[in-house]
Amino acid sequence: MSGNKRYKGLTPFPPDLGGAYAPIAIVAQEECIACDRCVPVCFFDALVMEQTGKNTFGQTAIVVANNCTGCGLCFEACPVDAIKWIADTTP
């Protein structure tokens, strides 16, 4: 976690993302079943449900990247593993 002050103290990181960049969440919209389990568990208001045509449910979870701290609560709440980790490369 070299030089990254935004995510100080958040452990453990997902595999291969604990180095230069901390993780943030992203939703695979085609896999999201719009169950709305992830939105209420996010303490950082980093998830919202939005209308979309990218799946058969008409809505999907969307990550507000600027609010996401990579804590992993949404990742654990998703029953279909539609929430993935990506490296946060924003300054």
C-alpha positions as CSV (number, residue, x, y, z in Angstrom):
1,M,0.0,0.0,0.0
2,S,2.9,2.3,-0.7
3,G,2.0,6.0,-0.6
4,N,-1.8,5.5,-0.6
5,K,-3.2,7.6,2.3
6,R,-6.9,7.4,1.3
7,Y,-7.3,3.7,2.3
8,K,-4.9,3.6,5.3
9,G,-5.7,0.8,7.7
10,L,-8.2,-1.2,5.5
11,T,-7.1,-4.8,5.5
12,P,-7.1,-7.4,4.2
13,F,-7.0,-6.4,0.5
14,P,-8.2,-8.7,-2.2
15,P,-5.4,-10.7,-3.9
16,D,-3.0,-8.7,-6.1
17,L,-4.6,-5.3,-5.2
18,G,-2.7,-4.5,-2.0
19,G,0.4,-3.1,-3.7
20,A,0.5,0.3,-5.3
21,Y,-3.3,0.7,-5.7
22,A,-6.0,-0.1,-3.2
23,P,-9.2,-1.8,-4.4
24,I,-12.5,-0.3,-5.2
25,A,-15.7,-2.0,-6.2
26,I,-17.3,-2.2,-9.6
27,V,-20.6,-3.9,-10.5
28,A,-20.8,-6.3,-13.5
29,Q,-24.2,-4.9,-14.5
30,E,-25.1,-7.9,-16.7
31,E,-24.7,-10.2,-13.6
32,C,-26.5,-7.9,-11.1
33,I,-30.0,-9.3,-10.1
34,A,-31.1,-6.0,-8.6
35,C,-31.6,-7.5,-5.2
36,D,-30.6,-4.3,-3.5
37,R,-28.6,-6.0,-0.7
38,C,-25.4,-4.0,-1.4
39,V,-26.9,-0.5,-1.2
40,P,-28.0,-0.6,2.5
41,V,-24.7,-2.2,3.8
42,C,-22.5,0.6,2.3
43,F,-21.6,3.1,5.0
44,F,-20.1,5.4,2.4
45,D,-23.0,5.9,0.0
46,A,-20.9,4.4,-2.7
47,L,-23.7,2.3,-4.2
48,V,-27.0,3.3,-5.7
49,M,-29.7,1.5,-7.7
50,E,-30.3,3.0,-11.1
51,Q,-32.6,2.2,-14.1
52,T,-30.7,0.5,-16.9
53,G,-31.2,-1.8,-19.8
54,K,-28.0,-3.8,-19.2
55,N,-29.8,-6.8,-17.6
56,T,-33.3,-8.4,-17.5
57,F,-34.2,-6.7,-14.2
58,G,-34.4,-3.1,-15.5
59,Q,-32.2,-1.7,-12.8
60,T,-28.7,-2.4,-11.4
61,A,-26.4,-1.4,-8.6
62,I,-23.9,1.4,-9.6
63,V,-20.7,2.2,-7.7
64,V,-20.0,5.9,-7.0
65,A,-16.2,5.5,-7.3
66,N,-15.4,8.7,-5.4
67,N,-17.2,7.4,-2.3
68,C,-15.9,3.8,-2.4
69,T,-13.3,2.9,0.2
70,G,-12.8,-0.7,-0.8
71,C,-14.1,-2.0,2.5
72,G,-15.7,-5.1,1.0
73,L,-19.1,-5.0,2.6
74,C,-20.9,-4.9,-0.7
75,F,-18.7,-7.6,-2.1
76,E,-19.8,-9.9,0.8
77,A,-23.5,-8.9,0.5
78,C,-23.8,-9.7,-3.2
79,P,-25.5,-13.2,-3.5
80,V,-24.4,-13.6,-7.2
81,D,-20.8,-12.2,-7.0
82,A,-21.7,-9.4,-9.4
83,I,-19.4,-7.0,-7.5
84,K,-15.8,-7.2,-8.5
85,W,-12.6,-5.6,-7.3
86,I,-10.6,-3.2,-9.5
87,A,-7.5,-1.2,-8.6
88,D,-8.3,2.4,-7.8
89,T,-5.8,4.3,-10.0
90,T,-7.3,7.7,-9.3
91,P,-5.0,10.2,-7.6
